[in-house]
Amino acid sequence: MKETMKGGLLDNLLFAALVVLAFGISTYLCFNFFIRGRSVSTPNLVGRSVDDGKAVCQELGVSLVVETDHRRNSDKIAAGNIVWQNRTPGTTNLVKRGTDIHVELSAGPLVLGVPDLAGQSPRTALLRLGQQNLKLGNLAYVDSPVPHGIMAEDPPKGTVVAAQTAVSLLVGVPPSPPAYVMPDLIDHSLDAVRPVLEGRGLNVSNVKFESYPGIADGIIIRQFPLRGAPVGGRDPITVVVSRQEEGSIIEQPAAVPPTSTQ
């Protein structure tokens, strides 16, 4: 009795295993013949000419659609060849026969020209270079009465360059005023000193007054910059000048004695 039950259990397990195996085989055959048989691996069309791409697609039973409204710049793919496709190529990426593969063509390397920056400020030049996908290189300054602004470019204007090329600039700026050694102004009269300083292009821009006993009015008692410091026409000169405070005592008229009435 027990042997009969054991034999029946083994038969059932064997039958179940055969059913699972048959289902797996049928599923595999269905996938290959009905699904995979109607699909192909996505071809890699990048770098091919349009004619080559059409020939490859025709052989696989798919259609090549060229997007004519837009082209992409490329330093690696020759102009007119396929530079992009909308489906990832590879044997693991299947497409059904009759599927459209959209592609875009290369416009070749991006052609950039150095813009004409003559007379512009370095700030404006920096903005324009950025708009042209270029970058600012070295800046050199030179004294120039006229014109001010950019005087020369390297590479020169109009030169065809690659993206992110550095453009160096020579900028003309107004000549710097002559530099002097700050003289000692202490104990000198402001009225006498100021014309001499202004005659050399120096500017006494700030005058302060301070009471200083024993010093006459109008005498310089402090200065900045200090004696011996370099100073030019663009540097403000500050001096403190003595000024005696006016007396605050006001004399009152003498008192008139009252008159007696008889």
trRosetta pair geometry for C-beta under 8 A, 3 or more apart (Angstrom, degrees):
i j d omega theta_ij theta_ji phi_ij phi_ji
1 4 5.8 -53 -152 30 29 111
1 5 6.7 25 152 -14 63 104
2 5 5.8 -55 -150 37 35 109
2 6 6.3 34 153 -19 67 106
3 6 5.6 -53 -145 38 33 112
3 7 6.3 34 155 -20 65 106
4 7 5.8 -56 -150 36 29 111
4 8 6.5 30 153 -19 63 105
5 8 5.7 -54 -149 35 32 112
5 9 6.5 34 153 -21 65 104
6 9 5.8 -54 -151 34 33 112
6 10 6.6 30 154 -16 65 105
7 10 5.8 -55 -149 37 33 110
7 11 6.4 36 152 -21 65 105
8 11 5.6 -55 -151 34 33 114
8 12 6.5 34 153 -21 66 104
9 12 5.7 -53 -150 34 32 111
9 13 6.5 29 153 -16 65 105
10 13 5.8 -53 -146 37 34 109
10 14 6.2 34 155 -19 66 107
11 14 5.8 -56 -148 38 30 111
11 15 6.2 32 153 -21 64 107
12 15 5.7 -54 -148 35 30 113
12 16 6.4 31 154 -19 64 104
13 16 5.7 -52 -148 35 33 111
13 17 6.4 33 153 -20 65 104
14 17 5.7 -53 -149 35 32 112
14 18 6.4 32 153 -18 64 105
15 18 5.7 -56 -151 36 31 111
15 19 6.5 35 151 -22 65 103
16 19 5.6 -52 -151 32 34 113
16 20 6.5 32 153 -17 66 103
17 20 5.8 -54 -150 37 33 109
17 21 6.3 32 153 -18 66 108
18 21 5.6 -54 -145 39 32 112
18 22 6.1 33 156 -20 66 106
19 22 5.8 -56 -147 37 28 110
19 23 6.3 29 154 -20 64 106
20 23 5.7 -55 -148 35 30 111
20 24 6.4 31 154 -19 65 106
21 24 5.8 -54 -149 35 31 111
21 25 6.3 28 156 -17 65 106
22 25 5.9 -55 -146 38 31 109
22 26 6.2 28 156 -17 65 109
23 26 5.9 -57 -146 39 29 109
23 27 6.2 31 155 -21 64 107
24 27 5.7 -55 -147 35 29 111
24 28 6.3 28 156 -18 65 106
25 28 5.8 -55 -149 36 31 110
25 29 6.3 27 155 -16 65 108
26 29 5.7 -56 -145 40 31 110
26 30 6.1 33 155 -21 66 106
27 30 5.8 -54 -146 36 29 111
27 31 6.4 30 155 -20 64 105
28 31 5.9 -55 -149 34 29 111
28 32 6.4 20 158 -12 64 110
29 32 6.0 -60 -145 41 30 106
29 33 5.8 6 167 -1 68 117
30 33 6.4 -68 -134 49 22 94
30 34 5.2 -23 -174 23 65 122
30 35 7.2 49 136 -4 70 100
31 34 7.1 -56 -103 52 10 82
31 35 4.9 -41 -153 44 52 121
31 36 5.6 48 146 -12 73 106
32 35 7.5 1 -34 54 10 78
32 36 4.8 -34 -127 52 41 125
32 37 6.1 68 149 -41 51 92
33 36 7.6 27 -10 55 18 84
33 37 4.9 11 -159 -19 28 142
34 37 6.4 37 -30 36 10 113
34 38 7.0 -13 167 -7 36 113
35 38 6.4 -75 -160 38 21 98
35 39 6.5 -2 154 -4 63 118
36 39 5.6 -70 -140 47 37 104
36 94 7.3 -90 -125 -130 68 156
38 96 5.8 1 134 -142 95 87
38 97 5.8 -106 -177 14 67 105
39 94 4.0 37 160 173 131 121
39 95 6.4 157 -155 78 85 24
39 96 5.3 -55 -98 -92 75 51
39 97 7.2 -138 -99 -22 26 72
40 60 4.6 165 133 -171 165 106
40 61 6.5 141 -17 49 142 101
40 62 6.8 -128 56 -31 129 112
40 94 6.7 146 71 -151 23 76
40 95 6.2 -30 62 63 75 76
40 96 8.0 96 16 -148 74 12
40 97 6.4 80 -9 -72 109 76
41 60 8.0 -102 59 -137 61 136
41 89 7.8 56 153 -170 90 68
41 90 6.7 -106 -169 116 103 31
41 91 4.5 -37 -119 -116 138 50
41 92 7.9 40 -128 5 97 23
41 93 6.9 79 -157 68 65 62
41 94 6.3 -55 -94 -100 41 62
41 95 8.0 39 155 20 11 80
42 87 4.9 -135 -142 130 140 117
42 88 6.4 90 87 89 155 46
42 89 4.8 -143 111 -120 97 46
42 90 6.2 15 58 38 99 52
42 93 4.4 -32 12 102 126 105
42 94 7.1 -156 -29 -109 82 12
42 95 5.3 86 -83 -13 84 112
42 101 7.4 140 -149 -104 92 130
43 56 5.1 160 175 148 166 126
43 57 6.8 -133 36 -78 141 64
43 60 6.2 -157 -34 -18 121 157
43 62 7.8 -166 10 47 109 135
43 89 6.0 -39 127 -127 22 110
43 101 7.7 -67 50 -63 91 175
44 89 3.7 96 -77 176 73 173
44 90 7.7 62 -58 -51 100 51
45 48 5.2 -84 -168 36 62 123
45 53 4.4 60 -153 -124 117 109
45 56 6.7 -173 -98 68 90 142
45 57 7.6 8 -86 -51 131 102
45 64 7.4 148 -125 -119 158 117
45 82 4.8 -36 136 109 96 163
45 85 5.2 99 51 -60 112 142
45 89 7.4 176 1 -73 64 129
45 101 7.0 134 -8 132 146 138
45 103 5.9 -80 104 -96 140 141
46 77 7.1 -90 179 -94 83 137
46 82 5.7 -122 -113 111 34 96
46 83 6.5 45 -142 -151 87 22
46 84 7.0 37 -102 -80 103 22
46 85 6.4 -119 -56 -4 83 104
46 89 7.7 -122 3 -11 100 138
47 77 5.8 -125 -99 -116 59 98
47 81 6.0 1 -166 151 26 135
47 82 6.7 -35 24 69 24 83
47 83 8.0 79 -60 -98 43 47
48 52 4.1 -124 -175 90 110 121
48 53 4.7 140 101 -58 125 84
48 56 7.1 -28 -174 -2 174 137
48 81 6.3 169 88 -162 23 100
48 82 5.3 5 60 27 73 117
49 52 4.7 93 53 10 80 102
49 53 6.8 -145 92 -6 41 89
49 80 7.1 3 -131 126 81 96
49 81 5.5 -69 -89 -110 48 82
49 82 7.5 147 -143 -8 5 86
50 53 5.6 -57 -147 39 31 113
50 54 6.3 33 155 -21 66 104
50 64 7.5 155 -162 136 74 142
50 66 6.1 -1 -128 -80 122 140
50 80 7.4 -83 -16 167 103 81
50 81 7.7 -150 -32 -127 64 40
50 82 6.9 129 -81 -51 57 93
50 105 7.2 -27 -64 -93 107 120
51 54 5.8 -54 -148 35 30 109
51 55 6.5 30 153 -20 63 106
52 55 5.7 -55 -150 35 33 112
52 56 6.4 32 154 -18 66 105
53 56 5.8 -53 -148 35 32 110
53 57 6.3 27 156 -15 66 109
53 64 5.2 122 132 -126 101 154
53 82 5.4 92 -65 -34 147 143
53 103 6.6 -42 178 -2 160 169
54 57 5.8 -58 -145 41 31 109
54 58 6.0 33 157 -23 66 108
54 64 4.9 -117 -95 37 63 142
55 58 5.8 -54 -144 35 28 112
55 59 6.5 30 156 -20 61 106
56 59 5.9 -58 -154 33 29 111
56 60 6.6 12 155 -6 64 111
57 60 5.9 -67 -149 45 32 103
57 62 4.8 -89 -161 82 88 83
57 63 6.2 84 155 -139 131 8
57 64 4.3 175 12 -41 162 97
57 101 6.3 -143 -112 35 128 123
58 61 7.7 43 -175 -70 29 26
60 97 7.4 -153 144 -111 68 80
61 97 3.7 -17 124 -143 129 104
61 98 6.6 -32 153 -38 91 54
62 95 6.0 40 -97 107 140 129
62 97 6.5 -121 -66 -138 66 44
62 98 6.9 -53 -113 22 52 9
62 99 5.0 -25 -131 64 104 77
62 100 7.3 164 180 -94 88 16
62 101 5.7 53 144 -14 129 108
63 98 7.0 13 -14 -164 103 37
63 99 7.2 -156 29 97 81 34
63 100 4.8 -33 75 -105 106 65
63 101 7.0 171 82 20 50 70
64 100 7.9 137 -107 -157 7 65
64 101 5.8 -28 -108 68 56 95
64 103 6.5 -15 -164 7 92 122
65 100 4.9 22 -15 -173 127 111
65 101 6.8 170 23 78 81 40
65 102 4.8 -35 77 -101 107 66
65 103 7.1 151 77 18 53 71
66 103 5.8 -33 -108 70 58 91
66 104 7.8 115 -161 -105 63 28
66 105 6.6 23 -159 -37 108 108
67 70 5.9 -16 133 46 117 85
67 102 5.8 52 -43 -178 105 102
67 103 6.8 -159 9 86 87 37
67 104 4.9 -32 57 -89 116 77
67 105 7.9 -162 65 -1 71 76
70 104 6.0 -37 95 -133 88 126
71 83 7.9 80 -168 30 70 134
71 104 6.4 165 -121 175 39 98
71 105 5.4 -39 -121 79 96 79
71 106 6.8 56 -174 157 100 11
71 107 3.9 109 129 -55 124 103
72 83 5.0 -144 68 98 115 141
72 84 5.9 69 10 -13 151 125
72 104 5.5 77 -7 122 107 129
72 105 7.7 169 29 88 76 33
72 106 6.3 -52 75 -113 77 50
72 107 6.3 -176 78 7 22 95
73 106 7.5 61 -147 -163 19 73
73 107 5.1 -49 -84 67 57 105
73 108 6.8 -34 -139 82 68 41
73 109 6.5 42 -173 -169 99 21
73 110 4.2 41 -173 -63 157 84
74 77 4.1 14 107 39 149 93
74 83 5.0 -162 -29 -132 148 135
74 106 4.5 -68 33 -135 122 113
74 107 7.4 124 12 46 75 60
74 108 7.0 -77 57 -137 68 9
74 109 7.2 -72 91 -79 34 45
75 109 4.9 53 -102 -103 66 94
75 110 7.9 -49 -61 11 86 78
77 81 5.2 -134 177 80 98 113
77 82 7.5 -95 -167 85 141 37
77 83 4.5 172 74 -100 160 92
77 106 4.0 -165 106 -70 109 152
78 81 5.0 71 66 0 82 122
78 106 6.4 124 88 78 30 142
78 108 6.9 -3 -169 -97 40 81
79 105 7.8 56 -175 152 51 100
79 106 5.4 -126 -111 106 34 92
79 107 6.0 6 -125 -177 93 22
79 108 3.5 -23 -64 -50 106 102
80 105 5.8 -17 -148 -177 24 126
80 106 6.7 -37 26 62 28 84
81 105 6.7 146 77 -150 20 81
81 106 5.4 5 60 20 72 118
82 85 6.6 24 172 -55 123 96
82 103 4.7 -36 -138 180 112 137
82 104 7.5 109 -152 73 64 37
82 105 6.3 -62 -98 -103 40 60
82 106 7.5 50 109 -17 7 89
83 104 6.0 -52 61 96 90 84
83 105 6.3 83 7 -177 96 21
83 106 3.9 117 -51 -68 126 83
84 103 6.5 155 85 -157 55 61
84 104 4.4 6 55 45 107 103
85 89 7.2 64 70 -45 138 96
85 101 5.8 -2 -164 172 115 105
85 102 6.9 147 -154 84 60 49
85 103 4.7 -25 -97 -99 77 83
85 104 7.9 -159 -72 18 37 67
86 101 6.7 -177 48 -163 88 58
86 102 4.3 34 -4 59 130 97
86 103 7.5 -122 -7 -70 79 42
87 93 6.7 163 167 148 96 130
87 95 6.2 15 -171 -67 163 134
87 99 8.0 60 -54 137 159 132
87 101 5.5 -82 21 -126 121 94
88 93 5.1 -171 86 -85 89 170
89 93 6.7 175 178 58 12 131
90 93 4.7 78 62 13 91 102
95 99 4.3 -111 169 51 111 156
95 101 7.2 30 178 -69 176 102
96 99 5.1 117 64 -41 70 109
108 111 7.8 21 105 -35 108 98
109 162 7.5 -60 178 -116 126 85
110 133 7.4 -20 137 81 146 156
110 162 7.7 89 74 -151 90 57
110 163 5.6 37 78 -48 132 112
111 160 5.9 -35 -163 -149 89 113
112 132 5.9 116 -158 167 112 97
112 133 6.2 -117 -99 70 144 103
112 134 6.5 161 158 -58 143 101
112 160 6.8 126 73 -156 46 58
112 161 5.4 -52 85 69 101 72
112 162 6.9 67 35 -178 116 8
112 163 6.1 125 -18 -79 144 56
112 165 7.2 179 87 17 133 117
113 132 7.8 -92 67 -159 53 134
113 157 7.9 47 157 179 95 57
113 158 5.6 -19 -172 -146 116 33
113 159 6.7 148 -151 71 66 33
113 160 5.7 -37 -91 -91 72 56
113 161 7.4 120 -116 17 23 79
114 132 8.0 116 -124 131 31 158
114 134 7.1 91 -111 -96 67 168
114 153 6.1 164 159 137 133 140
114 155 5.2 -165 -38 86 152 95
114 156 6.7 147 75 105 144 31
114 157 5.3 -132 105 -123 98 35
114 158 6.3 -35 59 24 84 24
114 159 4.7 23 8 47 118 86
114 161 6.1 61 -50 0 90 125
114 165 7.8 -80 -79 92 95 130
114 167 5.8 141 -134 -109 112 132
115 128 5.5 -101 67 153 155 123
115 129 7.4 -141 29 -82 115 57
115 132 5.9 -158 -27 -47 113 153
115 157 6.6 -35 128 -136 23 93
116 157 4.3 54 -92 -149 65 148
116 158 7.5 27 -62 -40 87 81
117 120 5.0 -90 -173 40 73 122
117 124 7.8 159 -150 104 95 94
117 125 4.6 54 -154 -113 138 105
117 128 6.5 174 -98 72 101 145
117 150 4.7 -10 124 81 99 161
117 153 5.9 107 40 -69 112 130
117 157 7.1 -169 11 -86 70 111
117 169 6.9 -65 100 -115 145 122
118 149 7.4 84 165 116 43 116
118 150 5.9 -127 -120 92 27 94
118 151 7.3 47 -136 -127 77 23
118 157 7.4 -55 -29 -41 96 147
119 147 5.7 -32 -109 136 89 143
119 148 7.9 71 -146 85 63 50
119 149 4.3 55 -168 91 33 148
119 150 6.4 -47 15 51 18 75
120 124 4.4 -111 179 85 113 126
120 125 5.3 139 103 -57 119 84
120 128 7.5 23 133 1 167 141
120 149 5.4 124 46 -169 15 123
120 150 5.3 -4 56 14 70 116
121 124 4.8 93 55 9 81 101
121 125 6.9 -143 95 -5 42 89
121 149 5.9 -79 -70 -120 45 89
121 150 7.7 -170 -95 -25 5 90
122 125 5.4 -56 -145 38 33 115
122 126 6.3 40 156 -26 66 101
122 136 7.8 70 -170 -138 91 142
122 139 6.0 26 -123 -125 138 136
122 150 7.2 129 -74 -66 58 98
122 169 6.6 162 -110 89 86 150
122 171 5.8 -32 -57 -88 104 147
123 126 5.8 -50 -152 28 30 113
123 127 6.9 28 151 -15 62 103
124 127 5.8 -55 -155 35 35 111
124 128 6.4 30 152 -15 68 108
125 128 5.8 -59 -146 40 32 109
125 129 6.2 33 157 -21 67 107
125 136 7.0 98 118 -102 100 110
125 150 5.8 100 -67 -53 141 144
125 169 6.1 63 145 -84 165 159
126 129 5.9 -54 -146 35 27 111
126 130 6.5 29 155 -19 61 107
126 136 5.2 -28 -110 -51 83 136
127 130 5.8 -58 -154 35 30 112
127 131 6.6 30 151 -20 64 105
128 131 5.6 -52 -150 33 35 113
128 132 6.5 22 154 -9 66 109
129 132 5.8 -65 -150 44 33 104
129 134 4.3 -88 -168 85 85 98
129 135 6.1 119 143 -112 123 11
129 136 5.7 136 66 -60 160 71
129 167 5.9 -148 -117 37 130 127
130 133 7.7 38 -175 -76 33 23
130 134 7.4 -100 -66 62 23 58
130 135 7.4 52 -85 -100 65 56
133 163 4.7 -41 141 -140 122 93
133 164 6.6 -58 160 -48 79 58
134 161 7.0 61 -105 87 117 132
134 163 7.5 -133 -79 -154 54 43
134 164 6.7 164 -128 -110 37 15
134 165 5.5 -34 -132 61 95 75
134 166 7.6 150 179 -98 86 18
134 167 5.6 35 156 -13 132 115
135 164 5.7 17 -8 -155 112 62
135 165 7.3 -179 33 84 77 29
135 166 5.3 -38 83 -99 92 65
135 167 7.4 162 81 16 40 77
136 139 7.3 3 170 -53 115 98
136 166 6.9 6 117 -151 19 78
136 167 6.6 -54 -121 62 39 78
136 169 7.3 -42 -150 -2 91 116
137 154 7.5 -79 65 82 147 87
137 166 3.5 99 -79 157 97 103
137 167 5.4 -164 2 74 104 21
137 168 3.8 -65 89 -67 124 70
137 169 7.4 146 60 -6 84 69
138 166 7.9 63 -9 154 64 122
138 168 4.3 7 51 -128 81 111
138 169 7.6 -164 93 33 53 56
139 168 7.4 -155 -66 -158 32 69
139 169 5.6 -6 -114 65 68 94
139 171 6.3 3 -169 -4 94 123
140 168 7.4 35 -3 171 99 105
140 169 7.3 -171 31 96 69 50
140 170 5.1 -23 72 -112 101 68
140 171 7.0 167 83 21 45 76
141 170 7.9 156 -93 -164 20 56
141 171 5.1 -31 -105 73 68 97
141 172 7.8 131 -158 -108 64 13
141 173 5.3 3 -167 0 111 124
142 151 7.2 -60 51 29 119 148
142 170 6.3 6 3 -178 118 100
142 171 7.3 156 23 79 71 46
142 172 5.9 -39 73 -104 85 60
142 173 7.3 149 70 24 34 79
143 172 7.7 27 152 -156 14 71
143 173 6.5 -56 -107 74 43 76
143 174 7.4 -12 -147 137 75 24
143 175 4.1 57 -165 -102 121 71
143 176 6.7 -91 -97 2 121 74
144 147 7.0 -7 135 68 127 32
144 148 6.5 163 86 -92 106 53
144 151 6.7 160 -60 -65 167 142
144 172 3.2 -38 39 -157 145 113
144 173 6.7 99 32 40 84 31
144 174 7.6 -72 69 -89 55 25
144 175 7.6 171 27 -52 17 75
145 174 7.3 45 -122 -133 38 63
145 175 6.5 -14 -73 -14 68 108
146 172 8.0 71 -172 139 15 144
147 151 7.4 159 70 -93 88 88
147 172 6.3 107 92 73 54 147
148 172 5.3 -140 -128 101 38 95
148 173 6.3 55 -139 -115 97 31
148 174 6.5 -20 -92 -47 124 72
149 171 6.8 -80 174 -148 23 79
149 172 6.3 0 50 52 37 92
150 153 6.9 31 169 -62 125 88
150 169 5.2 -62 -128 -165 109 117
150 170 7.0 103 -159 72 64 52
150 171 5.6 -43 -94 -101 53 70
150 172 7.7 152 -119 13 4 80
151 170 5.0 -61 63 102 95 100
151 171 6.8 150 5 -122 87 16
151 172 4.7 85 -44 -30 121 105
152 156 7.9 -52 -169 -108 79 78
152 169 7.4 154 83 -157 54 49
152 170 4.2 17 50 38 95 121
153 156 5.8 117 81 -127 91 34
153 157 5.7 89 49 -48 139 73
153 167 5.8 -12 -167 -179 104 108
153 168 7.3 144 -161 79 51 52
153 169 5.9 -17 -106 -104 68 69
153 170 7.7 -130 -62 19 31 80
154 167 7.0 155 77 -162 43 59
154 168 4.6 -16 62 60 100 100
154 169 7.8 -160 24 -69 75 30
154 170 8.0 66 -9 -21 102 96
155 159 3.9 -86 142 61 128 159
155 161 6.0 167 35 -65 147 128
155 165 7.3 -13 10 148 119 137
155 167 6.6 -76 35 -117 68 83
156 159 5.5 110 64 -32 65 113
161 165 3.9 -64 157 8 132 164
162 165 5.5 120 63 -51 66 105
176 179 7.7 0 137 -43 116 93
176 232 6.9 -32 169 -167 95 156
176 234 7.9 -73 -152 -4 78 126
177 201 5.4 -161 -163 142 130 144
177 232 4.9 139 82 177 102 102
177 233 3.3 -43 119 21 174 119
177 234 6.3 162 24 -19 122 83
178 200 7.7 -88 75 177 118 90
178 201 6.9 110 43 51 90 142
178 232 6.8 -177 94 -131 34 91
178 233 7.5 70 46 -21 58 104
179 230 5.4 -6 -177 -168 119 105
179 231 7.1 142 -159 72 70 32
179 232 4.7 -49 -101 -77 66 101
180 183 8.0 -34 147 -27 120 83
180 200 6.5 48 -54 146 151 139
180 202 6.8 -62 34 -63 140 128
180 230 7.4 143 77 -155 37 56
180 231 5.4 -34 68 69 86 85
180 232 7.0 147 16 -88 74 47
181 228 6.0 -18 -176 -140 104 37
181 229 7.5 143 -157 70 59 26
181 230 6.6 -46 -101 -98 53 50
181 231 7.4 88 -157 22 11 88
182 223 7.7 171 169 133 124 126
182 225 4.7 -142 -64 90 162 108
182 226 6.6 116 92 92 143 31
182 227 5.8 -144 105 -125 96 28
182 228 6.2 -34 60 34 88 21
182 229 4.6 11 13 56 131 76
182 230 7.3 -86 -19 -32 89 1
182 231 4.6 86 -70 -13 91 130
182 237 7.9 163 -129 -115 112 111
183 227 6.7 -23 155 -127 23 84
184 223 8.0 163 -153 38 42 148
184 227 4.2 14 -84 -106 77 134
185 188 5.3 -97 -168 44 58 118
185 193 5.4 65 -139 -141 106 158
185 220 4.7 -34 137 103 99 161
185 223 4.7 109 52 -71 118 152
185 227 7.8 -165 6 -77 66 91
185 239 6.3 -78 115 -112 148 123
186 220 5.9 -120 -111 106 33 96
186 221 6.7 47 -139 -145 84 25
186 222 7.4 22 -99 -90 97 25
186 223 6.5 -122 -57 -3 75 113
186 227 7.8 -64 -2 -46 105 124
187 219 6.3 -8 -143 -175 34 114
187 220 7.0 -54 8 67 19 78
187 221 8.0 67 -63 -98 49 51
188 192 6.1 -111 173 75 97 114
188 193 5.0 97 120 -58 125 119
188 219 7.1 152 79 -150 18 72
188 220 5.5 -1 62 29 70 115
189 192 4.2 75 72 10 102 105
189 193 6.6 176 86 -10 50 89
189 218 5.4 17 -147 132 86 106
189 219 6.0 -52 -93 -97 55 59
189 220 7.5 160 -129 -9 7 85
190 193 5.8 -62 -137 42 31 106
190 194 5.8 36 168 -32 70 108
190 204 7.7 142 -158 -180 98 163
190 207 6.8 72 -148 -131 150 128
190 218 5.5 -121 28 -172 97 75
190 219 7.6 -163 -17 -110 81 12
190 220 5.7 122 -67 -57 80 93
190 239 6.4 159 -106 108 109 149
190 241 5.1 -26 -38 -103 138 135
191 194 6.6 -41 -132 22 21 110
191 218 6.1 -10 -9 -174 103 130
192 195 7.5 -68 -170 32 28 99
192 196 7.3 16 148 -10 61 115
193 196 5.9 -71 -160 40 39 110
193 197 6.1 30 154 -17 77 110
193 204 7.8 99 112 -67 101 145
193 220 6.7 -4 9 -23 156 139
193 239 7.9 128 89 -87 144 165
194 197 5.9 -60 -147 38 32 108
194 198 6.1 23 162 -12 69 111
194 204 5.3 -79 -121 16 92 148
195 198 5.9 -59 -140 44 30 106
195 199 6.1 39 158 -29 64 107
196 199 5.8 -54 -152 29 27 116
196 200 7.2 10 155 -5 59 106
197 200 6.2 -72 -161 42 33 100
197 202 4.2 -80 179 79 89 114
197 203 7.6 -168 136 -49 111 11
197 204 5.9 89 86 -38 147 99
197 237 6.8 -86 -178 44 152 166
198 201 7.5 64 -167 -69 37 10
198 202 6.6 -103 -79 68 32 63
198 203 6.9 63 -104 -99 78 48
198 204 7.2 -70 -56 7 94 92
201 232 7.8 -24 113 -180 113 60
201 233 4.0 -48 148 -91 106 119
202 231 6.4 41 -123 133 122 117
202 232 7.7 -155 -99 164 81 18
202 233 6.2 -116 -87 -100 42 56
202 235 7.7 -24 -139 67 86 89
202 237 6.1 46 165 -22 105 139
203 233 6.7 75 -13 -162 99 61
203 235 7.9 167 46 80 91 48
203 236 6.5 -54 91 -119 103 52
203 237 6.3 165 88 18 50 97
204 207 6.5 43 152 -61 109 97
204 237 4.9 -58 -105 83 53 111
204 238 8.0 128 -159 -93 67 20
204 239 6.3 -21 -150 3 113 116
205 236 4.1 -67 39 -144 139 97
205 237 6.2 123 13 46 78 57
205 238 7.1 -45 67 -73 79 66
206 236 6.3 47 -4 168 105 120
206 237 7.5 -167 36 96 76 42
206 238 4.2 -16 74 -111 112 87
206 239 7.6 159 91 25 65 54
207 238 7.7 -173 -75 -154 31 57
207 239 5.7 -8 -116 66 70 89
207 241 6.0 2 -171 -2 99 121
208 238 7.2 23 -2 -177 104 98
208 239 7.4 -167 33 97 71 45
208 240 4.8 -27 75 -110 100 73
208 241 7.1 161 82 20 44 72
209 240 7.4 153 -98 -164 14 65
209 241 5.4 -35 -103 72 66 85
209 242 7.5 48 -156 167 72 8
209 243 4.3 -2 -169 10 118 131
210 221 6.7 -101 67 55 114 136
210 240 5.3 4 8 179 121 112
210 241 7.5 141 25 70 72 37
210 242 6.6 -53 75 -107 68 47
210 243 7.1 115 51 30 22 82
211 242 7.2 59 -145 -156 23 72
211 243 6.5 -66 -83 78 56 61
211 244 6.3 75 -133 -125 87 34
211 245 5.1 -19 -95 -26 135 97
212 215 4.3 2 100 34 111 126
212 219 7.9 -99 66 74 133 106
212 221 5.3 154 -46 -83 165 161
212 242 4.3 -79 37 -117 113 110
215 219 5.1 -122 174 62 108 135
215 221 6.3 67 146 -79 174 119
215 242 4.2 -123 107 -112 120 171
216 219 5.6 92 68 -22 76 120
216 242 6.8 106 84 92 34 131
216 244 8.0 -51 -152 -27 33 114
217 241 8.0 46 -176 152 57 100
217 242 6.1 -137 -119 106 32 85
217 243 5.2 48 -132 -119 90 57
217 244 5.7 -84 -67 8 95 88
218 241 6.0 -14 -140 -178 28 120
218 242 7.0 -39 31 66 24 79
218 243 7.5 70 -44 -84 47 76
219 241 6.7 145 69 -156 29 72
219 242 4.8 1 56 28 85 118
220 223 6.1 30 171 -61 126 103
220 239 5.0 -57 -130 -169 111 122
220 240 7.1 104 -157 71 64 50
220 241 5.7 -44 -94 -98 53 71
220 242 7.9 -133 -68 -4 7 82
221 240 5.4 -61 64 99 86 97
221 241 7.0 135 8 -126 85 20
221 242 5.3 90 -32 -51 122 92
222 239 7.0 157 86 -159 57 51
222 240 4.0 22 50 35 100 118
223 226 6.8 128 92 -109 88 40
223 227 7.4 78 76 -46 128 73
223 237 7.3 -16 -166 -174 95 92
223 238 7.1 152 -159 89 47 59
223 239 5.1 -11 -106 -107 77 77
223 240 7.5 -132 -63 20 41 74
224 237 7.3 169 89 -156 53 50
224 238 4.6 -1 58 58 99 102
224 239 7.8 -166 27 -73 63 41
225 229 3.7 -113 162 75 129 141
225 230 7.8 -53 139 66 171 36
225 231 5.4 -159 35 -76 136 113
225 235 6.9 -6 -21 155 121 137
225 237 7.1 -68 14 -115 73 75
226 229 5.3 95 60 -19 67 119
231 235 4.9 -125 -152 70 73 145
231 237 6.9 48 -160 -79 141 104
232 235 5.3 101 52 -2 62 104
